[in-house]
Amino acid sequence: MELQIRDKLTQEQWSPEQIAGNAKKNHIPMVSHERIYQFIRKDKQDGGKLDTH
């Protein structure tokens, strides 16, 4: 799931709301958009750049 989120954020420029909403619409198990924002903040703390996409 982490790889799918990274791909949508970086390659497709989707927002966390779009990622979670699309997953729900297509019955794909996914975390909430709030959890995706937490994932982005953690990535930033670890030196990542997900917050810039």
PQR file with spaces between the fields and no chain letter, atoms N, CA, C, O and H, PARSE charges and radii, in Angstrom:
ATOM       1  N    MET     1       0.822   -1.189    0.000 -0.4000 1.5000
ATOM       2  CA   MET     1       0.000    0.000    0.000 -0.0000 2.0000
ATOM       3  C    MET     1       0.868    1.255    0.000  0.5500 1.7000
ATOM       4  O    MET     1       0.531    2.244   -0.650 -0.5500 1.4000
ATOM       5  N    GLU     2       1.966    1.217    0.716 -0.4000 1.5000
ATOM       6  CA   GLU     2       2.855    2.385    0.772 -0.0000 2.0000
ATOM       7  C    GLU     2       3.360    2.755   -0.617  0.5500 1.7000
ATOM       8  O    GLU     2       3.434    3.934   -0.962 -0.5500 1.4000
ATOM       9  H    GLU     2       2.240    0.413    1.244  0.4000 1.0000
ATOM      10  N    LEU     3       3.700    1.762   -1.398 -0.4000 1.5000
ATOM      11  CA   LEU     3       4.191    2.022   -2.755 -0.0000 2.0000
ATOM      12  C    LEU     3       3.103    2.648   -3.620  0.5500 1.7000
ATOM      13  O    LEU     3       3.385    3.550   -4.409 -0.5500 1.4000
ATOM      14  H    LEU     3       3.639    0.804   -1.117  0.4000 1.0000
ATOM      15  N    GLN     4       1.872    2.183   -3.481 -0.4000 1.5000
ATOM      16  CA   GLN     4       0.757    2.751   -4.239 -0.0000 2.0000
ATOM      17  C    GLN     4       0.557    4.221   -3.878  0.5500 1.7000
ATOM      18  O    GLN     4       0.340    5.060   -4.753 -0.5500 1.4000
ATOM      19  H    GLN     4       1.644    1.451   -2.839  0.4000 1.0000
ATOM      20  N    ILE     5       0.631    4.521   -2.595 -0.4000 1.5000
ATOM      21  CA   ILE     5       0.461    5.902   -2.137 -0.0000 2.0000
ATOM      22  C    ILE     5       1.579    6.779   -2.682  0.5500 1.7000
ATOM      23  O    ILE     5       1.319    7.868   -3.195 -0.5500 1.4000
ATOM      24  H    ILE     5       0.806    3.840   -1.884  0.4000 1.0000
ATOM      25  N    ARG     6       2.824    6.315   -2.576 -0.4000 1.5000
ATOM      26  CA   ARG     6       3.956    7.085   -3.108 -0.0000 2.0000
ATOM      27  C    ARG     6       3.783    7.349   -4.602  0.5500 1.7000
ATOM      28  O    ARG     6       4.030    8.459   -5.074 -0.5500 1.4000
ATOM      29  H    ARG     6       3.035    5.430   -2.160  0.4000 1.0000
ATOM      30  N    ASP     7       3.361    6.334   -5.339 -0.4000 1.5000
ATOM      31  CA   ASP     7       3.181    6.475   -6.781 -0.0000 2.0000
ATOM      32  C    ASP     7       2.106    7.510   -7.099  0.5500 1.7000
ATOM      33  O    ASP     7       2.310    8.369   -7.956 -0.5500 1.4000
ATOM      34  H    ASP     7       3.160    5.432   -4.956  0.4000 1.0000
ATOM      35  N    LYS     8       0.984    7.437   -6.428 -0.4000 1.5000
ATOM      36  CA   LYS     8      -0.103    8.391   -6.687 -0.0000 2.0000
ATOM      37  C    LYS     8       0.317    9.812   -6.324  0.5500 1.7000
ATOM      38  O    LYS     8      -0.024   10.760   -7.033 -0.5500 1.4000
ATOM      39  H    LYS     8       0.819    6.738   -5.732  0.4000 1.0000
ATOM      40  N    LEU     9       1.048    9.964   -5.235 -0.4000 1.5000
ATOM      41  CA   LEU     9       1.489   11.298   -4.814 -0.0000 2.0000
ATOM      42  C    LEU     9       2.531   11.879   -5.761  0.5500 1.7000
ATOM      43  O    LEU     9       2.460   13.055   -6.117 -0.5500 1.4000
ATOM      44  H    LEU     9       1.325    9.195   -4.659  0.4000 1.0000
ATOM      45  N    THR    10       3.493   11.067   -6.168 -0.4000 1.5000
ATOM      46  CA   THR    10       4.620   11.594   -6.936 -0.0000 2.0000
ATOM      47  C    THR    10       4.402   11.546   -8.443  0.5500 1.7000
ATOM      48  O    THR    10       4.643   12.535   -9.135 -0.5500 1.4000
ATOM      49  H    THR    10       3.551   10.111   -5.878  0.4000 1.0000
ATOM      50  N    GLN    11       3.954   10.420   -8.950 -0.4000 1.5000
ATOM      51  CA   GLN    11       3.825   10.261  -10.399 -0.0000 2.0000
ATOM      52  C    GLN    11       2.534   10.861  -10.946  0.5500 1.7000
ATOM      53  O    GLN    11       2.524   11.453  -12.025 -0.5500 1.4000
ATOM      54  H    GLN    11       3.758    9.617   -8.388  0.4000 1.0000
ATOM      55  N    GLU    12       1.449   10.704  -10.195 -0.4000 1.5000
ATOM      56  CA   GLU    12       0.150   11.147  -10.698 -0.0000 2.0000
ATOM      57  C    GLU    12      -0.321   12.451  -10.060  0.5500 1.7000
ATOM      58  O    GLU    12      -1.347   13.003  -10.458 -0.5500 1.4000
ATOM      59  H    GLU    12       1.458   10.223   -9.318  0.4000 1.0000
ATOM      60  N    GLN    13       0.434   12.951   -9.058 -0.4000 1.5000
ATOM      61  CA   GLN    13       0.127   14.223   -8.406 -0.0000 2.0000
ATOM      62  C    GLN    13      -1.263   14.250   -7.771  0.5500 1.7000
ATOM      63  O    GLN    13      -1.940   15.278   -7.791 -0.5500 1.4000
ATOM      64  H    GLN    13       1.267   12.502   -8.735  0.4000 1.0000
ATOM      65  N    TRP    14      -1.685   13.113   -7.208 -0.4000 1.5000
ATOM      66  CA   TRP    14      -2.983   13.040   -6.544 -0.0000 2.0000
ATOM      67  C    TRP    14      -2.867   13.551   -5.122  0.5500 1.7000
ATOM      68  O    TRP    14      -1.810   13.438   -4.501 -0.5500 1.4000
ATOM      69  H    TRP    14      -1.135   12.278   -7.192  0.4000 1.0000
ATOM      70  N    SER    15      -3.935   14.104   -4.612 -0.4000 1.5000
ATOM      71  CA   SER    15      -4.000   14.520   -3.212 -0.0000 2.0000
ATOM      72  C    SER    15      -4.361   13.306   -2.354  0.5500 1.7000
ATOM      73  O    SER    15      -4.878   12.315   -2.869 -0.5500 1.4000
ATOM      74  H    SER    15      -4.794   14.195   -5.116  0.4000 1.0000
ATOM      75  N    PRO    16      -4.091   13.380   -1.045 -0.5600 1.5000
ATOM      76  CA   PRO    16      -4.506   12.285   -0.166  0.2800 2.0000
ATOM      77  C    PRO    16      -6.012   12.006   -0.240  0.5500 1.7000
ATOM      78  O    PRO    16      -6.433   10.853   -0.153 -0.5500 1.4000
ATOM      79  N    GLU    17      -6.816   13.051   -0.400 -0.4000 1.5000
ATOM      80  CA   GLU    17      -8.266   12.859   -0.525 -0.0000 2.0000
ATOM      81  C    GLU    17      -8.609   12.090   -1.804  0.5500 1.7000
ATOM      82  O    GLU    17      -9.489   11.230   -1.797 -0.5500 1.4000
ATOM      83  H    GLU    17      -6.474   13.988   -0.471  0.4000 1.0000
ATOM      84  N    GLN    18      -7.913   12.402   -2.898 -0.4000 1.5000
ATOM      85  CA   GLN    18      -8.155   11.692   -4.156 -0.0000 2.0000
ATOM      86  C    GLN    18      -7.749   10.220   -4.041  0.5500 1.7000
ATOM      87  O    GLN    18      -8.448    9.337   -4.538 -0.5500 1.4000
ATOM      88  H    GLN    18      -7.198   13.101   -2.904  0.4000 1.0000
ATOM      89  N    ILE    19      -6.631    9.968   -3.391 -0.4000 1.5000
ATOM      90  CA   ILE    19      -6.158    8.589   -3.233 -0.0000 2.0000
ATOM      91  C    ILE    19      -7.159    7.772   -2.429  0.5500 1.7000
ATOM      92  O    ILE    19      -7.569    6.692   -2.853 -0.5500 1.4000
ATOM      93  H    ILE    19      -6.063   10.685   -2.987  0.4000 1.0000
ATOM      94  N    ALA    20      -7.551    8.286   -1.273 -0.4000 1.5000
ATOM      95  CA   ALA    20      -8.484    7.563   -0.408 -0.0000 2.0000
ATOM      96  C    ALA    20      -9.859    7.432   -1.072  0.5500 1.7000
ATOM      97  O    ALA    20     -10.485    6.375   -0.999 -0.5500 1.4000
ATOM      98  H    ALA    20      -7.218    9.164   -0.929  0.4000 1.0000
ATOM      99  N    GLY    21     -10.325    8.496   -1.713 -0.4000 1.5000
ATOM     100  CA   GLY    21     -11.630    8.461   -2.365 -0.0000 2.0000
ATOM     101  C    GLY    21     -11.685    7.483   -3.521  0.5500 1.7000
ATOM     102  O    GLY    21     -12.668    6.759   -3.676 -0.5500 1.4000
ATOM     103  H    GLY    21      -9.816    9.355   -1.772  0.4000 1.0000
ATOM     104  N    ASN    22     -10.642    7.453   -4.331 -0.4000 1.5000
ATOM     105  CA   ASN    22     -10.586    6.521   -5.452 -0.0000 2.0000
ATOM     106  C    ASN    22     -10.560    5.074   -4.959  0.5500 1.7000
ATOM     107  O    ASN    22     -11.225    4.206   -5.525 -0.5500 1.4000
ATOM     108  H    ASN    22      -9.843    8.041   -4.205  0.4000 1.0000
ATOM     109  N    ALA    23      -9.799    4.826   -3.917 -0.4000 1.5000
ATOM     110  CA   ALA    23      -9.727    3.477   -3.361 -0.0000 2.0000
ATOM     111  C    ALA    23     -11.101    3.043   -2.845  0.5500 1.7000
ATOM     112  O    ALA    23     -11.535    1.917   -3.087 -0.5500 1.4000
ATOM     113  H    ALA    23      -9.259    5.531   -3.457  0.4000 1.0000
ATOM     114  N    LYS    24     -11.770    3.935   -2.142 -0.4000 1.5000
ATOM     115  CA   LYS    24     -13.098    3.602   -1.606 -0.0000 2.0000
ATOM     116  C    LYS    24     -14.087    3.330   -2.743  0.5500 1.7000
ATOM     117  O    LYS    24     -14.856    2.370   -2.689 -0.5500 1.4000
ATOM     118  H    LYS    24     -11.417    4.850   -1.945  0.4000 1.0000
ATOM     119  N    LYS    25     -14.060    4.176   -3.763 -0.4000 1.5000
ATOM     120  CA   LYS    25     -14.957    4.035   -4.914 -0.0000 2.0000
ATOM     121  C    LYS    25     -14.757    2.697   -5.620  0.5500 1.7000
ATOM     122  O    LYS    25     -15.715    2.086   -6.094 -0.5500 1.4000
ATOM     123  H    LYS    25     -13.436    4.956   -3.807  0.4000 1.0000
ATOM     124  N    ASN    26     -13.506    2.249   -5.686 -0.4000 1.5000
ATOM     125  CA   ASN    26     -13.168    1.007   -6.382 -0.0000 2.0000
ATOM     126  C    ASN    26     -13.015   -0.191   -5.449  0.5500 1.7000
ATOM     127  O    ASN    26     -12.501   -1.236   -5.846 -0.5500 1.4000
ATOM     128  H    ASN    26     -12.727    2.746   -5.302  0.4000 1.0000
ATOM     129  N    HIS    27     -13.468   -0.030   -4.203 -0.4000 1.5000
ATOM     130  CA   HIS    27     -13.453   -1.114   -3.210 -0.0000 2.0000
ATOM     131  C    HIS    27     -12.055   -1.688   -2.985  0.5500 1.7000
ATOM     132  O    HIS    27     -11.877   -2.899   -2.855 -0.5500 1.4000
ATOM     133  H    HIS    27     -13.886    0.819   -3.880  0.4000 1.0000
ATOM     134  N    ILE    28     -11.066   -0.789   -2.944 -0.4000 1.5000
ATOM     135  CA   ILE    28      -9.681   -1.177   -2.690 -0.0000 2.0000
ATOM     136  C    ILE    28      -9.368   -0.827   -1.232  0.5500 1.7000
ATOM     137  O    ILE    28      -9.558    0.318   -0.822 -0.5500 1.4000
ATOM     138  H    ILE    28     -11.211    0.195   -3.050  0.4000 1.0000
ATOM     139  N    PRO    29      -8.897   -1.786   -0.452 -0.5600 1.5000
ATOM     140  CA   PRO    29      -8.549   -1.476    0.948  0.2800 2.0000
ATOM     141  C    PRO    29      -7.502   -0.360    0.999  0.5500 1.7000
ATOM     142  O    PRO    29      -6.462   -0.440    0.345 -0.5500 1.4000
ATOM     143  N    MET    30      -7.790    0.673    1.779 -0.4000 1.5000
ATOM     144  CA   MET    30      -6.896    1.825    1.844 -0.0000 2.0000
ATOM     145  C    MET    30      -7.104    2.525    3.174  0.5500 1.7000
ATOM     146  O    MET    30      -8.170    2.431    3.782 -0.5500 1.4000
ATOM     147  H    MET    30      -8.634    0.738    2.311  0.4000 1.0000
ATOM     148  N    VAL    31      -6.088    3.215    3.609 -0.4000 1.5000
ATOM     149  CA   VAL    31      -6.178    4.027    4.820 -0.0000 2.0000
ATOM     150  C    VAL    31      -6.887    5.338    4.493  0.5500 1.7000
ATOM     151  O    VAL    31      -7.121    5.650    3.326 -0.5500 1.4000
ATOM     152  H    VAL    31      -5.221    3.291    3.116  0.4000 1.0000
ATOM     153  N    SER    32      -7.221    6.091    5.513 -0.4000 1.5000
ATOM     154  CA   SER    32      -7.909    7.364    5.324 -0.0000 2.0000
ATOM     155  C    SER    32      -6.947    8.436    4.814  0.5500 1.7000
ATOM     156  O    SER    32      -5.728    8.274    4.866 -0.5500 1.4000
ATOM     157  H    SER    32      -7.031    5.838    6.461  0.4000 1.0000
ATOM     158  N    HIS    33      -7.519    9.532    4.322 -0.4000 1.5000
ATOM     159  CA   HIS    33      -6.673   10.630    3.858 -0.0000 2.0000
ATOM     160  C    HIS    33      -5.880   11.232    5.020  0.5500 1.7000
ATOM     161  O    HIS    33      -4.777   11.738    4.814 -0.5500 1.4000
ATOM     162  H    HIS    33      -8.510    9.664    4.279  0.4000 1.0000
ATOM     163  N    GLU    34      -6.430   11.181    6.242 -0.4000 1.5000
ATOM     164  CA   GLU    34      -5.691   11.686    7.401 -0.0000 2.0000
ATOM     165  C    GLU    34      -4.428   10.865    7.635  0.5500 1.7000
ATOM     166  O    GLU    34      -3.373   11.414    7.954 -0.5500 1.4000
ATOM     167  H    GLU    34      -7.326   10.770    6.409  0.4000 1.0000
ATOM     168  N    ARG    35      -4.538    9.559    7.475 -0.4000 1.5000
ATOM     169  CA   ARG    35      -3.369    8.682    7.648 -0.0000 2.0000
ATOM     170  C    ARG    35      -2.335    8.945    6.553  0.5500 1.7000
ATOM     171  O    ARG    35      -1.133    8.864    6.806 -0.5500 1.4000
ATOM     172  H    ARG    35      -5.394    9.114    7.215  0.4000 1.0000
ATOM     173  N    ILE    36      -2.785    9.253    5.362 -0.4000 1.5000
ATOM     174  CA   ILE    36      -1.853    9.567    4.273 -0.0000 2.0000
ATOM     175  C    ILE    36      -1.097   10.854    4.592  0.5500 1.7000
ATOM     176  O    ILE    36       0.100   10.950    4.324 -0.5500 1.4000
ATOM     177  H    ILE    36      -3.761    9.319    5.157  0.4000 1.0000
ATOM     178  N    TYR    37      -1.785   11.841    5.162 -0.4000 1.5000
ATOM     179  CA   TYR    37      -1.101   13.073    5.575 -0.0000 2.0000
ATOM     180  C    TYR    37      -0.063   12.770    6.663  0.5500 1.7000
ATOM     181  O    TYR    37       1.020   13.355    6.658 -0.5500 1.4000
ATOM     182  H    TYR    37      -2.758   11.762    5.379  0.4000 1.0000
ATOM     183  N    GLN    38      -0.379   11.867    7.589 -0.4000 1.5000
ATOM     184  CA   GLN    38       0.592   11.468    8.618 -0.0000 2.0000
ATOM     185  C    GLN    38       1.808   10.816    7.962  0.5500 1.7000
ATOM     186  O    GLN    38       2.945   11.065    8.362 -0.5500 1.4000
ATOM     187  H    GLN    38      -1.259   11.392    7.593  0.4000 1.0000
ATOM     188  N    PHE    39       1.564    9.989    6.964 -0.4000 1.5000
ATOM     189  CA   PHE    39       2.630    9.325    6.218 -0.0000 2.0000
ATOM     190  C    PHE    39       3.537   10.368    5.544  0.5500 1.7000
ATOM     191  O    PHE    39       4.760   10.230    5.549 -0.5500 1.4000
ATOM     192  H    PHE    39       0.640    9.787    6.639  0.4000 1.0000
ATOM     193  N    ILE    40       2.926   11.406    4.968 -0.4000 1.5000
ATOM     194  CA   ILE    40       3.687   12.471    4.311 -0.0000 2.0000
ATOM     195  C    ILE    40       4.533   13.234    5.337  0.5500 1.7000
ATOM     196  O    ILE    40       5.702   13.525    5.082 -0.5500 1.4000
ATOM     197  H    ILE    40       1.932   11.518    4.964  0.4000 1.0000
ATOM     198  N    ARG    41       3.945   13.558    6.495 -0.4000 1.5000
ATOM     199  CA   ARG    41       4.694   14.273    7.539 -0.0000 2.0000
ATOM     200  C    ARG    41       5.864   13.437    8.047  0.5500 1.7000
ATOM     201  O    ARG    41       6.951   13.966    8.277 -0.5500 1.4000
ATOM     202  H    ARG    41       2.996   13.322    6.702  0.4000 1.0000
ATOM     203  N    LYS    42       5.647   12.138    8.222 -0.4000 1.5000
ATOM     204  CA   LYS    42       6.725   11.243    8.685 -0.0000 2.0000
ATOM     205  C    LYS    42       7.838   11.192    7.651  0.5500 1.7000
ATOM     206  O    LYS    42       9.018   11.230    7.997 -0.5500 1.4000
ATOM     207  H    LYS    42       4.764   11.708    8.035  0.4000 1.0000
ATOM     208  N    ASP    43       7.461   11.107    6.385 -0.4000 1.5000
ATOM     209  CA   ASP    43       8.450   11.102    5.309 -0.0000 2.0000
ATOM     210  C    ASP    43       9.289   12.376    5.347  0.5500 1.7000
ATOM     211  O    ASP    43      10.508   12.324    5.187 -0.5500 1.4000
ATOM     212  H    ASP    43       6.502   11.076    6.103  0.4000 1.0000
ATOM     213  N    LYS    44       8.641   13.514    5.558 -0.4000 1.5000
ATOM     214  CA   LYS    44       9.359   14.796    5.627 -0.0000 2.0000
ATOM     215  C    LYS    44      10.333   14.812    6.797  0.5500 1.7000
ATOM     216  O    LYS    44      11.466   15.272    6.656 -0.5500 1.4000
ATOM     217  H    LYS    44       7.650   13.557    5.688  0.4000 1.0000
ATOM     218  N    GLN    45       9.897   14.313    7.951 -0.4000 1.5000
ATOM     219  CA   GLN    45      10.771   14.251    9.128 -0.0000 2.0000
ATOM     220  C    GLN    45      11.996   13.387    8.864  0.5500 1.7000
ATOM     221  O    GLN    45      13.077   13.640    9.395 -0.5500 1.4000
ATOM     222  H    GLN    45       8.977   13.939    8.066  0.4000 1.0000
ATOM     223  N    ASP    46      11.812   12.366    8.038 -0.4000 1.5000
ATOM     224  CA   ASP    46      12.908   11.446    7.718 -0.0000 2.0000
ATOM     225  C    ASP    46      13.741   11.936    6.537  0.5500 1.7000
ATOM     226  O    ASP    46      14.602   11.206    6.047 -0.5500 1.4000
ATOM     227  H    ASP    46      10.934   12.161    7.606  0.4000 1.0000
ATOM     228  N    GLY    47      13.495   13.170    6.072 -0.4000 1.5000
ATOM     229  CA   GLY    47      14.276   13.733    4.993 -0.0000 2.0000
ATOM     230  C    GLY    47      13.703   13.531    3.604  0.5500 1.7000
ATOM     231  O    GLY    47      14.333   13.890    2.609 -0.5500 1.4000
ATOM     232  H    GLY    47      12.796   13.763    6.471  0.4000 1.0000
ATOM     233  N    GLY    48      12.507   12.956    3.534 -0.4000 1.5000
ATOM     234  CA   GLY    48      11.869   12.719    2.235 -0.0000 2.0000
ATOM     235  C    GLY    48      11.262   13.989    1.658  0.5500 1.7000
ATOM     236  O    GLY    48      11.282   15.049    2.285 -0.5500 1.4000
ATOM     237  H    GLY    48      11.996   12.665    4.342  0.4000 1.0000
ATOM     238  N    LYS    49      10.735   13.863    0.479 -0.4000 1.5000
ATOM     239  CA   LYS    49      10.201   15.016   -0.233 -0.0000 2.0000
ATOM     240  C    LYS    49       8.762   14.827   -0.702  0.5500 1.7000
ATOM     241  O    LYS    49       8.329   15.508   -1.632 -0.5500 1.4000
ATOM     242  H    LYS    49      10.719   13.003   -0.030  0.4000 1.0000
ATOM     243  N    LEU    50       8.014   13.917   -0.079 -0.4000 1.5000
ATOM     244  CA   LEU    50       6.630   13.713   -0.484 -0.0000 2.0000
ATOM     245  C    LEU    50       5.784   14.969   -0.304  0.5500 1.7000
ATOM     246  O    LEU    50       4.805   15.169   -1.022 -0.5500 1.4000
ATOM     247  H    LEU    50       8.366   13.364    0.676  0.4000 1.0000
ATOM     248  N    ASP    51       6.159   15.808    0.648 -0.4000 1.5000
ATOM     249  CA   ASP    51       5.372   17.024    0.905 -0.0000 2.0000
ATOM     250  C    ASP    51       5.497   18.044   -0.211  0.5500 1.7000
ATOM     251  O    ASP    51       4.729   19.006   -0.247 -0.5500 1.4000
ATOM     252  H    ASP    51       6.955   15.645    1.231  0.4000 1.0000
ATOM     253  N    THR    52       6.439   17.862   -1.118 -0.4000 1.5000
ATOM     254  CA   THR    52       6.624   18.834   -2.189 -0.0000 2.0000
ATOM     255  C    THR    52       5.820   18.469   -3.438  0.5500 1.7000
ATOM     256  O    THR    52       5.834   19.209   -4.422 -0.5500 1.4000
ATOM     257  H    THR    52       7.062   17.080   -1.089  0.4000 1.0000
ATOM     258  N    HIS    53       5.134   17.353   -3.406 -0.4000 1.5000
ATOM     259  CA   HIS    53       4.343   16.922   -4.577 -0.0000 2.0000
ATOM     260  C    HIS    53       2.909   17.305   -4.443  0.5500 1.7000
ATOM     261  O    HIS    53       2.108   17.021   -5.334 -0.5500 1.4000
ATOM     262  H    HIS    53       5.123   16.751   -2.607  0.4000 1.0000
